[in-house]
Amino acid sequence: MNPEQTEVVLDTSALDDLRACDPDDTGLLAELIDNFLADTPPRLNAIRRAADAAQPQDLVHEAHALKSSAAQLGARALSATCRQLEALGREGSLAGVPGLVARMEPEFEVLRRELLAAKG
């Protein structure tokens, strides 16, 4: 991730909201984080394959799914990138997609570290 980047990678207030939904601390947040961390690499691969194969409908589907799960956990940067990919796919345009796809891996790595730290 670019050290000059100002976009927030993880909005911890979203995690606080999820913690509030589990007042007895049954492990809901940890489970959501674990599921997200397990599900995201295959989604990133599917997004990359859709972009490489110039399949905008597949790009829309995968970017939309990842956008939603990222947003739920407060992963603002990754969700924003997915939103851009989804919009481009809906337009049938792949202009700019390779750069956005390339940006996702480093975004996810930073996010992964932050989520693991937040999980405790």
Beta strands, then each sheet from edge to edge (+ up, - down):
end
